[in-house]
Amino acid sequence: MKSKNMIAAKHLLTDNVRILKSEVSKTTYQGVAIALLAIVCALLALSFYYTGEISFAGIIRAQTENYGLWVLEALPFLFGFWGQYSSSVIAYQAGAMIFDQTQELRNRAETLEKQVSYSSTHDAVTDLPNRVLFYDRVEQALHAASNQGKMLSVLLVEVANFKEVYDTLGRNSSDMILRQIATRLQSVVMGSDSVARIDSNIFSLLLPATESEDASLNLAKNIQAALDPAFKVERLNLAIHTNIGIVNFPEHGDDVDTLVQKAGVALFMAAKSHEGYTIYAPSYDDHSPRRLTLMSELRQAIEKEQLMIYYQPKVSIQTGKIYGVEGLVRWAHPKHGFIAPDEFIPMAERTRVIKHLTLWMLKRAFRDCAEWRRQGLELVVSVNLSTKDLHDPDLPDVMAGVAAAANIKPAWMMLEITESSIMNDPERAMETILRLHEMGYKLSIDDFGTGYSSLAYLKKMPLSELKIDKSFVYDLLKSDNDAVIVKATINLAHNLGLQVVAEGVETGEVLDRLASYRCDIAQGYWFSKPKPFHEFNTWLQQSSHNH
């Protein structure tokens, strides 16, 4: 293969030299032709000077009496040969230079391609495998363990006080601590084990082909011992508190999603235990009602159309007209009845089910948006994106396909994102946000005031809208503090060129107060509870008649 590349490179260099040489030779021939023409003109002029006419005898006389002409006549040929030789050298050097630069560009392209491939499977901060690569390794290990009839263990290690560290020291120092944690974890595990960072404060470890539960328990104890010594950053000695959840294959599950989900339950119980680590047990399901069965049923619910989108109007406070709607996912479970999104969406985010849920939601919301536009209703449809959605580099491309299929324009949609979803991995989230903005989507910051470092990211993000969290709106008339926060938030948003939406408006008095604060849009039970698409259309017709 290498010899073939070398032969191809040699042919390429030869071709480049030939092309360049031919171009330079043209110029050389032109120069020789001009020089010869100049000598002929000189001979004719001397002939006329000697004999008073241009004749063969005059040319012979000029030639015999001016020996300097012989030298001049020889020079074009000398320069012609010299030019040919120089052109060959220059052409070869230029060809070699072009070849070297082309090779360098190819090498750079290959390096960039490798870097992109690596960054898609590795965490940028710790350089550990990310969730995608870890899941893939677990699936391979499951297959191997199944064939060998051996156990396999997955451990989730949660840095319990990471949020406190982040809020106190900021991002750079927190990243330094994460890198130190990664180094210690890698030093604890054996060569065949795998360490990954699958969330902002959660690391995962794969212990393949184990013989007993003792191996995973011993590893958990070793992890605690490794992370127990204080971490040093900015001349501070910091203690890190960890919880460890453990699951075993095949006892606790036979696929990666189930195992990671049950490890999450064990992690929850580990936080309450004295040891700080716990192996999953079925009895823990009582402490986490319906979680495990719901997790396995959620994907089926998506396929069986048990999910619905309910729409709630967003009303212009100044005109009283409906500006848009927010789409909210609802799950009508055949056994458990209505299940709130606060219960099943966090579960979906722990596994890859969130991608299926997001795709389902986008398809439905885009389709409904297109239907309203066909009816002549220019409603801006808002949909919520989860933390994992913003960290998915494929999301903008997925949305491009869904929008094309539904025949809608991105400007008809408002994508609502939370502060916390940005803070988990700001760089990756901002990259996705900027791509969506460039595609034409409107962006809204949801639940404003409940997160951290809001102002720092507000000024960087290409937002259209800011939503004040309902917790501040509920007691607007009773709490002076809430009133001050709401008023200040509205002024801040207006100064940044954003429109403001107040959630949780349930009385006319609150609406009037928001109007006095110059709030733009209101949303809440005062106008309507969230309704399914067809019921919402009926409500729209009734409300338009009332107006």
C-alpha positions as CSV (number, residue, x, y, z in Angstrom):
1,M,0.0,0.0,0.0
2,K,2.8,2.3,1.0
3,S,4.8,1.6,-2.3
4,K,1.6,2.3,-4.3
5,N,1.2,5.7,-2.6
6,M,4.9,6.5,-3.3
7,I,4.5,5.6,-7.0
8,A,1.3,7.7,-7.2
9,A,3.1,10.6,-5.4
10,K,6.0,10.4,-7.9
11,H,3.6,10.5,-10.9
12,L,1.8,13.5,-9.4
13,L,5.2,15.3,-8.9
14,T,6.2,14.5,-12.5
15,D,2.9,15.7,-13.9
16,N,3.2,19.0,-11.9
17,V,6.8,19.5,-13.1
18,R,5.8,18.9,-16.8
19,I,2.9,21.4,-16.5
20,L,4.9,24.1,-14.8
21,K,7.8,23.6,-17.2
22,S,5.6,23.9,-20.3
23,E,4.2,27.2,-18.9
24,V,7.7,28.6,-18.2
25,S,9.0,27.4,-21.6
26,K,6.2,29.4,-23.4
27,T,7.6,32.5,-21.8
28,T,11.2,31.6,-22.7
29,Y,10.2,31.1,-26.4
30,Q,8.4,34.4,-26.4
31,G,11.5,36.1,-25.0
32,V,13.8,34.5,-27.7
33,A,11.4,35.5,-30.5
34,I,11.4,39.1,-29.3
35,A,15.2,39.2,-29.1
36,L,15.6,37.8,-32.6
37,L,13.1,40.3,-33.9
38,A,15.1,43.1,-32.3
39,I,18.4,41.8,-34.0
40,V,16.7,41.7,-37.4
41,C,15.4,45.2,-36.9
42,A,19.0,46.3,-35.9
43,L,20.5,44.7,-39.1
44,L,17.9,46.3,-41.3
45,A,18.6,49.7,-39.7
46,L,22.4,49.3,-40.1
47,S,21.9,48.3,-43.8
48,F,20.0,51.4,-44.4
49,Y,22.6,53.4,-42.6
50,Y,25.5,52.1,-44.7
51,T,23.9,51.9,-48.2
52,G,20.9,54.2,-48.0
53,E,18.6,51.3,-48.6
54,I,17.6,47.9,-47.2
55,S,19.4,45.3,-49.3
56,F,21.2,42.0,-49.0
57,A,24.5,43.7,-49.7
58,G,23.8,46.3,-46.9
59,I,23.0,43.4,-44.5
60,I,26.3,41.6,-45.4
61,R,28.3,44.9,-44.9
62,A,26.6,45.6,-41.5
63,Q,27.3,42.0,-40.5
64,T,31.0,42.0,-41.5
65,E,31.8,45.5,-40.1
66,N,30.1,45.1,-36.7
67,Y,31.5,42.1,-34.9
68,G,29.4,43.1,-31.8
69,L,26.3,41.9,-33.7
70,W,27.7,38.3,-33.7
71,V,27.7,38.4,-29.9
72,L,24.2,39.9,-29.7
73,E,22.9,37.3,-32.2
74,A,24.3,34.5,-30.1
75,L,22.9,35.8,-26.8
76,P,19.2,34.9,-27.5
77,F,20.1,31.3,-28.1
78,L,22.3,31.2,-24.9
79,F,19.5,32.8,-22.9
80,G,17.1,30.4,-24.5
81,F,19.1,27.4,-23.4
82,W,19.7,29.0,-20.0
83,G,15.9,29.7,-19.6
84,Q,15.0,26.1,-20.5
85,Y,17.5,24.8,-17.9
86,S,16.3,27.4,-15.2
87,S,12.6,26.6,-16.0
88,S,13.3,22.9,-15.4
89,V,14.9,23.6,-12.1
90,I,12.2,26.1,-11.0
91,A,9.4,23.8,-12.2
92,Y,10.8,20.9,-10.3
93,Q,11.2,23.0,-7.1
94,A,7.7,24.5,-7.5
95,G,6.3,21.0,-8.1
96,A,8.0,19.6,-5.1
97,M,6.7,22.6,-3.0
98,I,3.1,22.1,-4.2
99,F,3.4,18.4,-3.5
100,D,4.8,19.1,0.0
101,Q,2.0,21.6,0.8
102,T,-0.6,19.2,-0.6
103,Q,0.7,16.4,1.6
104,E,0.7,18.7,4.6
105,L,-2.9,19.7,4.0
106,R,-3.8,16.0,3.7
107,N,-2.0,15.2,6.9
108,R,-3.8,18.1,8.6
109,A,-7.2,16.9,7.3
110,E,-6.5,13.4,8.6
111,T,-5.5,14.8,11.9
112,L,-8.6,16.9,12.2
113,E,-10.8,14.0,11.2
114,K,-9.2,11.9,13.9
115,Q,-9.7,14.7,16.4
116,V,-13.4,15.1,15.5
117,S,-13.9,11.3,15.8
118,Y,-12.1,11.2,19.1
119,S,-14.1,14.2,20.6
120,S,-17.4,12.5,19.6
121,T,-16.6,9.6,21.9
122,H,-14.5,11.2,24.7
123,D,-15.2,13.8,27.4
124,A,-13.5,17.1,26.6
125,V,-12.6,17.9,30.3
126,T,-11.3,14.6,31.5
127,D,-10.3,12.9,28.2
128,L,-12.2,9.8,29.4
129,P,-14.7,7.9,27.2
130,N,-18.2,9.6,27.3
131,R,-21.6,8.1,27.6
132,V,-21.8,6.9,24.0
133,L,-18.5,5.0,24.0
134,F,-19.1,3.6,27.5
135,Y,-22.5,2.2,26.5
136,D,-20.9,0.6,23.4
137,R,-18.2,-1.0,25.6
138,V,-20.8,-2.3,28.0
139,E,-22.8,-3.8,25.2
140,Q,-19.7,-5.6,23.9
141,A,-18.8,-6.8,27.4
142,L,-22.3,-8.1,27.9
143,H,-22.1,-10.2,24.8
144,A,-18.7,-11.6,25.9
145,A,-19.9,-12.2,29.5
146,S,-23.0,-14.0,28.2
147,N,-20.9,-16.3,26.0
148,Q,-18.5,-17.1,28.8
149,G,-21.3,-17.5,31.4
150,K,-19.6,-14.9,33.7
151,M,-20.8,-11.9,35.7
152,L,-20.3,-8.3,34.8
153,S,-20.6,-5.3,37.0
154,V,-21.3,-1.6,36.3
155,L,-20.6,1.0,39.0
156,L,-21.8,4.6,38.9
157,V,-19.7,7.0,41.0
158,E,-21.5,10.3,41.9
159,V,-19.6,13.4,43.1
160,A,-22.3,14.4,45.6
161,N,-21.0,17.9,46.4
162,F,-19.9,18.8,42.9
163,K,-22.6,21.5,42.5
164,E,-21.4,23.2,45.7
165,V,-17.8,23.1,44.4
166,Y,-18.8,24.5,41.0
167,D,-20.9,27.3,42.5
168,T,-18.0,28.2,44.9
169,L,-14.9,27.9,42.7
170,G,-16.3,28.3,39.2
171,R,-15.7,26.2,36.0
172,N,-11.9,26.2,35.7
173,S,-11.2,25.0,39.2
174,S,-14.1,22.5,39.0
175,D,-12.6,21.1,35.7
176,M,-9.2,20.7,37.5
177,I,-10.9,18.6,40.2
178,L,-12.7,16.5,37.6
179,R,-9.4,15.7,35.9
180,Q,-7.9,14.7,39.3
181,I,-10.8,12.5,40.0
182,A,-10.4,10.9,36.6
183,T,-6.7,10.2,37.2
184,R,-7.4,8.6,40.6
185,L,-10.2,6.4,39.2
186,Q,-8.0,5.2,36.3
187,S,-5.3,4.3,38.8
188,V,-7.7,2.2,40.8
189,V,-9.1,0.0,38.0
190,M,-7.3,-2.9,36.3
191,G,-6.2,-2.7,32.6
192,S,-9.3,-4.4,31.2
193,D,-11.7,-2.2,33.2
194,S,-13.2,0.9,31.7
195,V,-13.7,4.3,33.3
196,A,-16.0,6.9,31.7
197,R,-17.6,10.2,32.5
198,I,-21.3,10.0,31.6
199,D,-22.7,13.1,33.2
200,S,-21.5,16.3,34.7
201,N,-20.9,14.8,38.2
202,I,-21.2,11.0,37.4
203,F,-18.4,8.7,36.4
204,S,-19.1,5.1,35.4
205,L,-16.9,2.0,35.7
206,L,-17.2,-1.3,33.9
207,L,-15.9,-4.4,35.6
208,P,-16.0,-7.2,33.0
209,A,-15.8,-11.0,33.5
210,T,-16.0,-11.0,37.3
211,E,-16.5,-14.2,39.4
212,S,-18.5,-12.8,42.3
213,E,-20.1,-9.7,43.8
214,D,-17.1,-9.3,46.1
215,A,-15.1,-8.0,43.1
216,S,-17.4,-5.0,42.6
217,L,-17.6,-4.3,46.4
218,N,-13.9,-4.4,46.7
219,L,-13.6,-2.0,43.7
220,A,-16.1,0.3,45.4
221,K,-14.1,0.4,48.6
222,N,-10.9,1.0,46.6
223,I,-12.6,3.9,44.8
224,Q,-13.6,5.4,48.1
225,A,-10.0,5.1,49.4
226,A,-8.6,6.7,46.3
227,L,-11.0,9.6,46.4
228,D,-10.8,10.1,50.2
229,P,-7.6,12.2,50.3
230,A,-8.2,16.0,49.9
231,F,-8.0,17.5,46.4
232,K,-5.8,20.5,46.0
233,V,-6.9,23.4,43.9
234,E,-6.1,27.2,44.2
235,R,-4.2,26.5,47.4
236,L,-7.4,25.0,48.9
237,N,-7.7,21.5,50.2
238,L,-11.2,20.2,49.2
239,A,-12.9,17.0,50.3
240,I,-15.0,15.2,47.7
241,H,-18.1,13.2,48.8
242,T,-19.0,10.3,46.7
243,N,-21.9,7.8,46.4
244,I,-21.5,4.5,44.4
245,G,-24.3,2.4,42.9
246,I,-23.5,-1.1,41.8
247,V,-25.4,-3.5,39.4
248,N,-24.5,-7.0,38.2
249,F,-25.2,-8.8,35.0
250,P,-27.1,-11.1,34.5
251,E,-28.8,-10.8,37.9
252,H,-30.1,-7.2,37.6
253,G,-30.6,-6.9,33.8
254,D,-29.4,-8.1,30.4
255,D,-29.1,-4.8,28.5
256,V,-27.1,-1.6,29.1
257,D,-30.1,0.7,29.6
258,T,-31.6,-1.4,32.3
259,L,-28.3,-1.9,34.1
260,V,-27.5,1.9,34.1
261,Q,-31.1,2.7,35.2
262,K,-30.9,0.2,38.1
263,A,-27.4,1.5,39.0
264,G,-29.0,4.9,39.3
265,V,-31.5,3.5,41.8
266,A,-28.6,1.9,43.7
267,L,-26.9,5.3,43.6
268,F,-29.9,6.9,45.1
269,M,-30.0,4.4,47.9
270,A,-26.2,4.7,48.4
271,A,-26.7,8.4,49.3
272,K,-28.8,7.3,52.2
273,S,-26.6,4.5,53.4
274,H,-23.8,4.7,56.0
275,E,-21.2,3.0,53.7
276,G,-21.7,5.3,50.7
277,Y,-22.0,2.4,48.3
278,T,-24.9,0.0,47.5
279,I,-25.6,-3.0,45.3
280,Y,-29.0,-2.8,43.7
281,A,-31.8,-4.9,45.2
282,P,-35.4,-5.3,43.9
283,S,-36.7,-4.1,47.3
284,Y,-35.3,-0.7,46.4
285,D,-38.1,-0.3,43.9
286,D,-40.3,0.5,46.8
287,H,-38.2,3.6,47.4
288,S,-38.4,4.5,43.8
289,P,-42.1,3.8,42.9
290,R,-42.8,2.6,39.4
291,R,-39.5,3.9,38.1
292,L,-38.1,0.7,36.7
293,T,-41.3,-0.6,35.1
294,L,-42.0,2.9,33.7
295,M,-38.5,3.1,32.2
296,S,-39.0,-0.2,30.2
297,E,-42.5,0.9,29.2
298,L,-41.6,4.4,28.0
299,R,-40.2,3.3,24.7
300,Q,-43.2,1.1,24.1
301,A,-45.5,4.1,25.0
302,I,-43.8,6.1,22.3
303,E,-44.4,3.4,19.7
304,K,-48.0,2.7,20.9
305,E,-49.0,6.4,20.8
306,Q,-49.7,6.6,24.5
307,L,-48.0,9.9,24.6
308,M,-49.7,13.2,23.7
309,I,-48.8,16.8,23.4
310,Y,-51.0,19.2,25.3
311,Y,-50.9,22.9,24.3
312,Q,-51.2,26.0,26.5
313,P,-51.7,29.4,25.0
314,K,-49.2,32.3,25.3
315,V,-51.2,35.5,25.3
316,S,-50.0,39.1,24.5
317,I,-50.7,41.1,27.6
318,Q,-51.0,44.4,25.6
319,T,-53.4,43.2,22.9
320,G,-55.1,40.2,24.5
321,K,-54.4,38.2,21.4
322,I,-52.8,34.7,21.3
323,Y,-49.2,35.0,20.4
324,G,-48.3,31.3,20.4
325,V,-48.6,28.0,22.3
326,E,-46.3,25.8,24.4
327,G,-46.3,22.1,23.7
328,L,-46.1,19.9,26.8
329,V,-45.6,16.1,26.7
330,R,-48.2,14.0,28.6
331,W,-48.2,10.2,29.2
332,A,-51.6,8.5,29.5
333,H,-50.5,5.2,31.0
334,P,-53.1,2.4,30.6
335,K,-52.4,1.1,34.2
336,H,-51.1,4.1,36.2
337,G,-53.2,6.8,34.5
338,F,-51.7,10.3,33.9
339,I,-48.0,10.4,34.6
340,A,-46.4,13.9,35.0
341,P,-43.4,14.8,32.7
342,D,-41.4,15.6,35.9
343,E,-41.5,11.9,36.6
344,F,-40.7,10.3,33.3
345,I,-38.5,12.8,31.5
346,P,-35.6,12.7,34.1
347,M,-35.7,8.9,33.8
348,A,-35.5,9.2,30.0
349,E,-32.6,11.5,30.3
350,R,-30.6,8.8,32.2
351,T,-30.7,6.6,29.1
352,R,-30.9,6.9,25.4
353,V,-34.7,6.8,25.4
354,I,-34.6,10.6,25.6
355,K,-33.5,10.7,21.9
356,H,-36.6,8.7,20.9
357,L,-38.8,10.9,23.1
358,T,-37.4,14.1,21.6
359,L,-37.8,12.9,18.1
360,W,-41.4,11.9,18.7
361,M,-42.2,15.3,20.3
362,L,-40.6,17.3,17.5
363,K,-42.5,15.4,14.8
364,R,-45.8,15.9,16.6
365,A,-45.2,19.6,17.4
366,F,-43.9,20.4,13.9
367,R,-46.9,18.6,12.3
368,D,-49.4,20.6,14.5
369,C,-47.6,23.8,13.7
370,A,-47.9,23.2,10.0
371,E,-51.7,22.4,10.5
372,W,-52.2,25.7,12.3
373,R,-50.4,27.6,9.5
374,R,-52.7,25.9,6.9
375,Q,-55.6,27.2,8.9
376,G,-54.2,30.7,8.7
377,L,-53.2,30.8,12.4
378,E,-49.8,32.4,12.7
379,L,-48.9,30.8,16.1
380,V,-45.4,30.4,17.3
381,V,-45.1,26.9,18.8
382,S,-42.8,26.5,21.7
383,V,-41.2,23.1,22.6
384,N,-38.9,22.2,25.5
385,L,-35.4,20.7,24.9
386,S,-33.8,18.6,27.6
387,T,-30.3,18.7,28.9
388,K,-29.3,15.7,26.8
389,D,-30.8,17.2,23.7
390,L,-28.5,20.2,23.9
391,H,-25.5,17.9,24.3
392,D,-26.5,15.8,21.2
393,P,-24.5,17.1,18.2
394,D,-27.0,15.4,15.8
395,L,-30.0,17.4,17.1
396,P,-29.8,20.3,14.5
397,D,-29.6,17.8,11.6
398,V,-32.5,15.7,13.0
399,M,-34.6,18.9,13.3
400,A,-33.7,19.9,9.8
401,G,-35.1,16.6,8.5
402,V,-38.2,16.8,10.7
403,A,-38.9,20.4,9.6
404,A,-38.5,19.5,5.9
405,A,-40.9,16.6,6.3
406,A,-43.5,18.7,8.1
407,N,-43.0,21.6,5.6
408,I,-42.6,24.2,8.3
409,K,-40.2,27.2,8.7
410,P,-37.8,27.3,11.7
411,A,-39.0,30.8,12.5
412,W,-42.4,29.4,13.4
413,M,-40.9,27.5,16.3
414,M,-39.6,28.6,19.7
415,L,-37.1,26.2,21.4
416,E,-37.2,26.5,25.2
417,I,-34.0,25.6,27.1
418,T,-33.2,25.8,30.8
419,E,-30.3,27.4,32.5
420,S,-29.2,24.1,34.1
421,S,-29.1,22.4,30.7
422,I,-26.5,24.9,29.6
423,M,-24.4,24.8,32.8
424,N,-23.7,21.1,32.7
425,D,-21.5,21.4,29.6
426,P,-21.5,25.0,28.4
427,E,-19.3,24.6,25.4
428,R,-21.2,21.8,23.8
429,A,-24.6,23.3,24.6
430,M,-23.5,26.7,23.2
431,E,-22.3,25.0,20.0
432,T,-25.8,23.4,19.5
433,I,-27.6,26.6,20.4
434,L,-25.7,28.6,17.9
435,R,-26.3,26.1,15.1
436,L,-30.0,26.1,15.8
437,H,-30.0,29.9,15.8
438,E,-28.2,30.0,12.5
439,M,-30.9,27.6,11.1
440,G,-33.5,30.2,12.0
441,Y,-35.1,28.8,15.2
442,K,-36.2,31.2,18.0
443,L,-34.7,30.4,21.4
444,S,-36.1,31.0,24.8
445,I,-34.5,30.6,28.3
446,D,-37.0,28.8,30.4
447,D,-37.4,28.9,34.3
448,F,-35.3,32.0,34.5
449,G,-34.0,32.8,38.0
450,T,-33.8,29.2,39.2
451,G,-30.3,28.4,37.8
452,Y,-26.8,29.8,38.2
453,S,-24.5,32.1,36.3
454,S,-27.5,33.4,34.3
455,L,-26.2,36.8,33.3
456,A,-22.9,35.4,32.1
457,Y,-24.6,33.2,29.5
458,L,-27.5,35.4,28.8
459,K,-25.3,37.9,27.0
460,K,-23.7,35.2,24.9
461,M,-26.8,33.4,23.7
462,P,-28.9,34.5,20.7
463,L,-32.2,34.5,22.6
464,S,-35.5,35.9,21.5
465,E,-37.4,35.3,24.7
466,L,-37.0,35.0,28.5
467,K,-39.5,33.1,30.6
468,I,-39.9,34.1,34.3
469,D,-40.4,30.9,36.4
470,K,-43.9,30.5,37.8
471,S,-42.5,30.2,41.4
472,F,-41.9,34.0,41.2
473,V,-45.3,34.8,39.6
474,Y,-47.6,32.8,42.0
475,D,-47.0,35.1,45.0
476,L,-46.4,38.3,43.0
477,L,-49.1,40.2,44.9
478,K,-48.2,38.8,48.3
479,S,-44.4,38.8,48.3
480,D,-42.4,42.1,47.9
481,N,-39.3,40.1,47.1
482,D,-41.0,38.2,44.2
483,A,-42.4,41.5,42.9
484,V,-38.9,43.1,42.9
485,I,-37.4,40.0,41.1
486,V,-40.1,40.0,38.5
487,K,-39.9,43.7,37.8
488,A,-36.1,43.6,37.6
489,T,-36.1,40.6,35.3
490,I,-38.5,42.3,32.9
491,N,-36.3,45.4,32.8
492,L,-33.2,43.3,32.3
493,A,-34.7,41.3,29.4
494,H,-36.0,44.4,27.7
495,N,-32.6,46.0,27.9
496,L,-31.2,42.9,26.2
497,G,-33.8,43.2,23.5
498,L,-35.8,40.1,24.6
499,Q,-39.6,39.6,25.0
500,V,-40.7,38.4,28.4
501,V,-43.1,35.6,29.2
502,A,-44.6,35.2,32.7
503,E,-45.6,31.6,33.5
504,G,-48.2,30.6,36.2
505,V,-50.6,33.5,35.7
506,E,-53.8,32.3,37.5
507,T,-55.7,35.5,38.3
508,G,-56.7,38.8,36.6
509,E,-55.0,40.8,39.4
510,V,-51.6,39.2,38.7
511,L,-52.1,39.8,34.9
512,D,-52.8,43.5,35.7
513,R,-49.7,43.8,37.8
514,L,-47.6,42.2,35.0
515,A,-49.1,44.7,32.6
516,S,-48.0,47.6,34.8
517,Y,-44.5,46.1,34.7
518,R,-44.7,46.1,30.9
519,C,-44.4,42.3,30.7
520,D,-45.0,41.2,27.1
521,I,-46.7,37.7,27.3
522,A,-48.6,35.7,29.9
523,Q,-49.2,32.0,30.2
524,G,-51.2,30.1,32.8
525,Y,-54.6,28.8,34.0
526,W,-56.2,32.3,33.8
527,F,-56.4,31.7,30.1
528,S,-56.5,28.0,29.7
529,K,-55.2,24.7,31.1
530,P,-53.0,22.7,28.7
531,K,-55.3,20.8,26.2
532,P,-54.8,18.2,23.5
533,F,-54.6,19.5,19.9
534,H,-58.2,19.1,18.9
535,E,-59.6,20.4,22.2
536,F,-57.2,23.3,22.0
537,N,-58.5,24.1,18.4
538,T,-62.1,24.2,19.8
539,W,-60.9,26.5,22.6
540,L,-59.3,28.7,20.0
541,Q,-62.5,29.0,18.0
542,Q,-64.5,29.8,21.2
543,S,-62.0,32.4,22.4
544,S,-62.0,34.1,19.0
545,H,-65.8,34.3,19.0
546,N,-65.6,35.8,22.5
547,H,-63.2,38.5,21.3
